[in-house]
């Protein structure tokens, strides 16, 4: 059953976060990616049931996406990753979660890292799939996937063609992309409230320190057990970015072959087994 948590930001802006909670046990929060039309339920449709057999699973829509309020930037921090962490902290406070495991894909992984750096006592273990904020040796700009994400709401706004081009970057096996999936994501992305206030747009002057969180010195002091899962064929946040996160002291790194940016969706059995083993072993 869908529920909503509500609160206000430090500057008094009202926020609302849509969530569903399934299962019993230690708290586990699933954080979706930042692509057009993303939601918690769509990103983790192949994982929730397995996780809910051992955990109390919270599936949320980050502000700016899904059924949550469309005001990610109202949280007043320096960028989407940091604002997402502010929103996540507010959500945890509102629903009474003292400490939780965080599983985050792409944007969601970066949100999880930002919360772990700013409020380490609220985070248990981290599972991060192709998180944003890494650096790639020799890169001269964002990948095509990131450019498509940033510019999706620019110009003529959402179109099926734009959405299809972006979704193709998310998986290695293109046969998994169905017309129904494209249509579902497109309809979610074309919400007039999102179009009026997109959560991610190109930053004037290009990315700054708020983007490259792998350069944050606090990462080298993270106390949390962390599992990075990366697709070898990730076209959005390339696997080469994994190197920039290796200063995380208690981190393990898993590279999946024949896998794009959506590890939890493209290889759900492998992913679920990895995560449950990692979270369940002290």
Secondary structure as the mmCIF struct_conf table of DSSP 4:
data_model
#
loop_
_struct_conf.conf_type_id
_struct_conf.id
_struct_conf.beg_label_comp_id
_struct_conf.beg_label_asym_id
_struct_conf.beg_label_seq_id
_struct_conf.end_label_comp_id
_struct_conf.end_label_asym_id
_struct_conf.end_label_seq_id
STRN STRN1 UNK A 3 UNK A 8
TURN_TY1_P TURN_TY1_P1 UNK A 10 UNK A 11
BEND BEND1 UNK A 12 UNK A 12
STRN STRN2 UNK A 14 UNK A 22
BEND BEND2 UNK A 23 UNK A 25
STRN STRN3 UNK A 26 UNK A 31
BEND BEND3 UNK A 35 UNK A 35
TURN_TY1_P TURN_TY1_P2 UNK A 36 UNK A 37
HELX_RH_AL_P HELX_RH_AL_P1 UNK A 40 UNK A 43
TURN_TY1_P TURN_TY1_P3 UNK A 44 UNK A 47
HELX_RH_AL_P HELX_RH_AL_P2 UNK A 48 UNK A 52
TURN_TY1_P TURN_TY1_P4 UNK A 53 UNK A 54
STRN STRN4 UNK A 55 UNK A 60
HELX_LH_PP_P HELX_LH_PP_P1 UNK A 61 UNK A 62
TURN_TY1_P TURN_TY1_P5 UNK A 63 UNK A 64
BEND BEND4 UNK A 65 UNK A 65
TURN_TY1_P TURN_TY1_P6 UNK A 66 UNK A 67
BEND BEND5 UNK A 68 UNK A 68
BEND BEND6 UNK A 70 UNK A 70
HELX_RH_3T_P HELX_RH_3T_P1 UNK A 72 UNK A 75
BEND BEND7 UNK A 77 UNK A 79
HELX_RH_AL_P HELX_RH_AL_P3 UNK A 80 UNK A 95
TURN_TY1_P TURN_TY1_P7 UNK A 96 UNK A 96
BEND BEND8 UNK A 98 UNK A 99
STRN STRN5 UNK A 100 UNK A 105
TURN_TY1_P TURN_TY1_P8 UNK A 106 UNK A 106
HELX_RH_AL_P HELX_RH_AL_P4 UNK A 107 UNK A 118
HELX_RH_3T_P HELX_RH_3T_P2 UNK A 120 UNK A 122
STRN STRN6 UNK A 123 UNK A 129
BEND BEND9 UNK A 130 UNK A 130
BEND BEND10 UNK A 132 UNK A 133
TURN_TY1_P TURN_TY1_P9 UNK A 137 UNK A 138
BEND BEND11 UNK A 141 UNK A 141
HELX_RH_AL_P HELX_RH_AL_P5 UNK A 144 UNK A 151
TURN_TY1_P TURN_TY1_P10 UNK A 152 UNK A 153
BEND BEND12 UNK A 154 UNK A 154
TURN_TY1_P TURN_TY1_P11 UNK A 155 UNK A 156
HELX_RH_AL_P HELX_RH_AL_P6 UNK A 160 UNK A 167
TURN_TY1_P TURN_TY1_P12 UNK A 168 UNK A 170
BEND BEND13 UNK A 172 UNK A 172
HELX_RH_3T_P HELX_RH_3T_P3 UNK A 174 UNK A 176
HELX_RH_AL_P HELX_RH_AL_P7 UNK A 179 UNK A 189
TURN_TY1_P TURN_TY1_P13 UNK A 190 UNK A 190
HELX_RH_AL_P HELX_RH_AL_P8 UNK A 192 UNK A 196
BEND BEND14 UNK A 197 UNK A 197
BEND BEND15 UNK A 199 UNK A 199
HELX_LH_PP_P HELX_LH_PP_P2 UNK A 202 UNK A 203
TURN_TY1_P TURN_TY1_P14 UNK A 204 UNK A 205
BEND BEND16 UNK A 206 UNK A 206
TURN_TY1_P TURN_TY1_P15 UNK A 209 UNK A 211
HELX_RH_3T_P HELX_RH_3T_P4 UNK A 213 UNK A 215
HELX_RH_3T_P HELX_RH_3T_P5 UNK A 217 UNK A 221
BEND BEND17 UNK A 224 UNK A 224
STRN STRN7 UNK A 226 UNK A 231
TURN_TY1_P TURN_TY1_P16 UNK A 232 UNK A 233
BEND BEND18 UNK A 235 UNK A 237
HELX_RH_3T_P HELX_RH_3T_P6 UNK A 239 UNK A 245
TURN_TY1_P TURN_TY1_P17 UNK A 246 UNK A 247
TURN_TY1_P TURN_TY1_P18 UNK A 249 UNK A 250
STRN STRN8 UNK A 251 UNK A 256
BEND BEND19 UNK A 257 UNK A 258
BEND BEND20 UNK A 261 UNK A 261
HELX_RH_AL_P HELX_RH_AL_P9 UNK A 263 UNK A 266
TURN_TY1_P TURN_TY1_P19 UNK A 267 UNK A 267
HELX_RH_AL_P HELX_RH_AL_P10 UNK A 268 UNK A 280
#
